[in-house]
Amino acid sequence: HLLARVQKIRPRLHVFGHIHEAYGQEEHGSTIFVNASTCNLRYKPNQPPIVVDLAIKKAK
């Protein structure tokens, strides 16, 4: 499943936006999960966009 794959890959950022009532962001381990769904259950936009600032990793 998707969550198992994300946990295996461990990206810095995982963005999705389907579950309307779960809008927001959480950090688990090294991954920031962002549910960017801006609409409510009636498909009316009622949430602001989410901005995520990521630090740039320096190349070795």
DSSP file (Angstrom, degrees, kcal/mol; ACC not computed):
  #  RESIDUE AA STRUCTURE BP1 BP2  ACC     N-H-->O    O-->H-N    N-H-->O    O-->H-N    TCO  KAPPA ALPHA  PHI   PSI    X-CA   Y-CA   Z-CA
    1    1 A H     >        0   0    0      0, 0.0     4,-1.9     0, 0.0     5,-0.2   0.000 360.0 360.0 360.0 168.1    0.0    0.0    0.0
    2    2 A L  H  >  +     0   0    0      1,-0.2     4,-2.7     2,-0.2     5,-0.2   0.910 360.0  51.3 -61.4 -46.3    1.0    3.6   -0.4
    3    3 A L  H  > S+     0   0    0      1,-0.2     4,-2.6     2,-0.2    -1,-0.2   0.906 109.7  50.8 -60.3 -41.6    1.8    4.3    3.3
    4    4 A A  H  > S+     0   0    0      1,-0.2     4,-1.6     2,-0.2    -1,-0.2   0.895 111.6  48.5 -61.8 -39.8    4.1    1.2    3.4
    5    5 A R  H  X S+     0   0    0     -4,-1.9     4,-2.7     2,-0.2     5,-0.3   0.911 111.1  49.4 -67.4 -42.6    5.9    2.4    0.3
    6    6 A V  H  X S+     0   0    0     -4,-2.7     4,-3.0     1,-0.2    -2,-0.2   0.908 110.2  51.5 -62.7 -41.7    6.3    6.0    1.7
    7    7 A Q  H  < S+     0   0    0     -4,-2.6    -1,-0.2    -5,-0.2    -2,-0.2   0.834 112.6  46.7 -64.9 -31.6    7.7    4.6    4.9
    8    8 A K  H  < S+     0   0    0     -4,-1.6    -2,-0.2    -5,-0.2    -1,-0.2   0.919 118.8  38.5 -74.9 -44.9   10.2    2.5    3.0
    9    9 A I  H  < S-     0   0    0     -4,-2.7    -2,-0.2    -5,-0.1    -3,-0.2   0.847  89.7-157.1 -74.7 -35.1   11.3    5.3    0.6
   10   10 A R     <  -     0   0    0     -4,-3.0    -3,-0.1    -5,-0.3    -4,-0.1   0.949  13.6-168.1  55.3  59.0   11.2    8.0    3.4
   11   11 A P        -     0   0    0      0, 0.0     3,-0.1     0, 0.0    21,-0.1  -0.328  29.1-123.9 -68.9 159.5   10.9   11.1    1.2
   12   12 A R  S    S+     0   0    0      1,-0.2    20,-2.3    19,-0.2     2,-0.4   0.836  96.4  25.0 -69.9 -31.8   11.3   14.5    2.8
   13   13 A L  E     -a   32   0A   0     18,-0.2     2,-0.4     2,-0.0    -1,-0.2  -0.997  58.5-176.2-140.9 132.0    7.9   15.5    1.7
   14   14 A H  E     -a   33   0A   0     18,-2.8    20,-2.8    -2,-0.4     2,-0.4  -0.969  15.2-172.1-127.8 114.1    4.7   13.6    0.8
   15   15 A V  E     +a   34   0A   0     -2,-0.4     2,-0.3    18,-0.2    20,-0.2  -0.897  16.4 146.7-113.6 134.8    1.9   15.8   -0.5
   16   16 A F  E     -a   35   0A   0     18,-2.8    20,-3.4    -2,-0.4    21,-0.2  -0.884  24.7-162.9-150.2 177.4   -1.7   14.6   -1.2
   17   17 A G        +     0   0    0     -2,-0.3    21,-0.2    18,-0.3     3,-0.1  -0.096  50.0 101.5-168.4  60.0   -5.2   16.1   -1.0
   18   18 A H        +     0   0    0      1,-0.2     2,-1.2    19,-0.1     3,-0.1   0.789  61.5  73.6-114.2 -46.2   -8.1   13.8   -1.0
   19   19 A I    >   -     0   0    0      1,-0.2     3,-1.8     3,-0.1    18,-0.2  -0.584  65.2-164.6 -77.9 100.3   -9.5   13.3    2.6
   20   20 A H  G >  S+     0   0    0     -2,-1.2     3,-0.9     1,-0.3    -1,-0.2   0.841  81.8  51.5 -58.1 -41.4  -11.1   16.7    3.0
   21   21 A E  G 3  S+     0   0    0      1,-0.3    -1,-0.3    -3,-0.1    -2,-0.1   0.507 101.0  64.6 -79.2  -1.5  -11.6   16.6    6.7
   22   22 A A  G <  S+     0   0    0     -3,-1.8    -1,-0.3     2,-0.1    13,-0.2  -0.001  71.2 152.8-108.2  28.1   -7.9   15.7    7.3
   23   23 A Y    <   +     0   0    0     -3,-0.9     2,-0.3    16,-0.1    13,-0.2  -0.248  35.7  55.1 -56.5 140.9   -6.5   19.0    6.0
   24   24 A G  E    S-B   35   0A   0     11,-2.2    11,-3.1     2,-0.0     2,-0.3  -0.846  77.2 -78.7 134.2-166.0   -3.1   20.0    7.4
   25   25 A Q  E     -B   34   0A   0     -2,-0.3     2,-0.3     9,-0.2     9,-0.2  -0.983  29.2-178.0-139.9 151.2    0.4   18.7    7.9
   26   26 A E  E     -B   33   0A   0      7,-2.2     7,-3.3    -2,-0.3     2,-0.5  -0.977  20.5-134.8-142.1 151.9    2.2   16.3   10.2
   27   27 A E  E     +B   32   0A   0     -2,-0.3     2,-0.5     5,-0.2     5,-0.2  -0.951  20.6 178.4-112.6 127.3    5.8   15.2   10.6
   28   28 A H  E >   -B   31   0A   0      3,-2.7     3,-2.1    -2,-0.5     2,-0.2  -0.966  64.3 -46.7-128.3 113.3    6.6   11.5   11.1
   29   29 A G  T 3  S-     0   0    0     -2,-0.5   -19,-0.0     1,-0.3     0, 0.0  -0.471 122.8 -21.9  63.3-127.3   10.2   10.7   11.3
   30   30 A S  T 3  S+     0   0    0     -2,-0.2     2,-0.4    -3,-0.1    -1,-0.3   0.336 121.0  90.8 -96.6   6.9   12.0   12.4    8.5
   31   31 A T  E <   - B   0  28A   0     -3,-2.1    -3,-2.7   -18,-0.1     2,-0.6  -0.881  61.3-151.2-110.8 133.5    8.9   12.9    6.3
   32   32 A I  E     -aB  13  27A   0    -20,-2.3   -18,-2.8    -2,-0.4     2,-0.5  -0.905  15.2-155.8 -97.1 121.4    6.5   15.8    6.3
   33   33 A F  E     -aB  14  26A   0     -7,-3.3    -7,-2.2    -2,-0.6     2,-0.5  -0.874  10.8-171.0 -98.7 125.2    3.0   14.6    5.3
   34   34 A V  E     -aB  15  25A   0    -20,-2.8   -18,-2.8    -2,-0.5     2,-0.9  -0.964  15.9-166.3-122.9 117.6    0.8   17.4    3.8
   35   35 A N  E     +aB  16  24A   0    -11,-3.1   -11,-2.2    -2,-0.5   -18,-0.3  -0.877  13.4 180.0 -96.8 102.1   -2.9   16.9    3.1
   36   36 A A        +     0   0    0    -20,-3.4     2,-0.4    -2,-0.9   -19,-0.2   0.090  23.4 144.0 -95.3  22.1   -3.4   20.0    0.9
   37   37 A S        -     0   0    0    -21,-0.2   -19,-0.1   -18,-0.2    -2,-0.1  -0.487  26.3-174.9 -64.0 118.7   -7.1   19.4    0.2
   38   38 A T        +     0   0    0     -2,-0.4     8,-2.8   -21,-0.2     9,-1.8   0.548  54.9  80.0 -94.4  -7.9   -8.6   22.9    0.2
   39   39 A C  B     -C   45   0B   0      6,-0.3   -16,-0.1     7,-0.2     2,-0.1  -0.666  69.7-132.6-103.2 154.9  -12.3   21.9   -0.2
   40   40 A N    >   -     0   0    0      4,-2.0     3,-2.1    -2,-0.2    -1,-0.1  -0.213  49.4 -78.7 -86.8-172.7  -14.8   20.7    2.4
   41   41 A L  T 3  S+     0   0    0      1,-0.3    -1,-0.0     2,-0.1    -2,-0.0   0.691 133.7  54.6 -65.3 -17.2  -17.1   17.7    1.9
   42   42 A R  T 3  S-     0   0    0      2,-0.2    -1,-0.3     0, 0.0    -3,-0.0   0.220 119.3-110.9 -97.9  13.3  -19.4   19.7   -0.3
   43   43 A Y  S <  S+     0   0    0     -3,-2.1    -2,-0.1     1,-0.2    -4,-0.0   0.776  71.7 141.2  62.8  30.4  -16.4   20.7   -2.5
   44   44 A K        -     0   0    0      2,-0.0    -4,-2.0    -6,-0.0     2,-0.4  -0.901  58.6-117.1 -99.0 126.9  -16.4   24.3   -1.4
   45   45 A P  B     +C   39   0B   0      0, 0.0    -6,-0.3     0, 0.0    -7,-0.1  -0.485  54.8 145.4 -66.1 121.0  -12.9   25.8   -1.0
   46   46 A N        +     0   0    0     -8,-2.8    -7,-0.2    -2,-0.4    -8,-0.1   0.315  45.5  76.6-139.4   6.4  -12.6   26.7    2.6
   47   47 A Q  S    S-     0   0    0     -9,-1.8     3,-0.1   -11,-0.1    -1,-0.1  -0.945  74.8-121.2-121.0 143.0   -8.9   26.0    3.5
   48   48 A P        -     0   0    0      0, 0.0    -2,-0.1     0, 0.0     0, 0.0  -0.384  40.6 -89.6 -75.1 159.6   -5.9   28.2    2.6
   49   49 A P        -     0   0    0      0, 0.0     2,-0.5     0, 0.0   -12,-0.1  -0.284  40.7-124.3 -61.5 155.1   -3.0   26.8    0.6
   50   50 A I        -     0   0    0    -14,-0.1     2,-0.5    -3,-0.1   -14,-0.0  -0.907  19.7-159.5-106.1 130.6   -0.2   25.2    2.6
   51   51 A V        -     0   0    0     -2,-0.5     2,-0.5     2,-0.0     0, 0.0  -0.937   5.7-167.8-110.2 129.5    3.3   26.4    2.1
   52   52 A V        -     0   0    0     -2,-0.5     2,-0.6     2,-0.0    -2,-0.0  -0.975   6.8-156.3-119.7 124.8    6.2   24.2    3.1
   53   53 A D        -     0   0    0     -2,-0.5     2,-0.4     2,-0.0    -2,-0.0  -0.891  12.1-168.2 -99.8 122.5    9.7   25.5    3.3
   54   54 A L        -     0   0    0     -2,-0.6     2,-0.2   -41,-0.0    -2,-0.0  -0.924  21.4-123.8-111.2 134.4   12.4   22.8    2.9
   55   55 A A        -     0   0    0     -2,-0.4     2,-0.5     1,-0.1    -2,-0.0  -0.519  29.5-118.2 -70.8 141.2   16.0   23.4    3.7
   56   56 A I        -     0   0    0     -2,-0.2     2,-0.4     1,-0.0    -1,-0.1  -0.706  24.3-134.3 -83.6 126.5   18.3   22.7    0.8
   57   57 A K        -     0   0    0     -2,-0.5     2,-0.2     1,-0.1    -1,-0.0  -0.647  20.5-121.5 -81.4 135.4   20.8   19.9    1.5
   58   58 A K        -     0   0    0     -2,-0.4     2,-0.1     1,-0.1    -1,-0.1  -0.557  26.0-116.6 -76.8 138.3   24.4   20.6    0.5
   59   59 A A              0   0    0     -2,-0.2    -1,-0.1     1,-0.1     0, 0.0  -0.442 360.0 360.0 -71.1 146.9   25.9   18.2   -2.0
   60   60 A K              0   0    0     -2,-0.1    -1,-0.1     0, 0.0    -2,-0.0   0.444 360.0 360.0 -90.5 360.0   28.9   16.2   -0.7
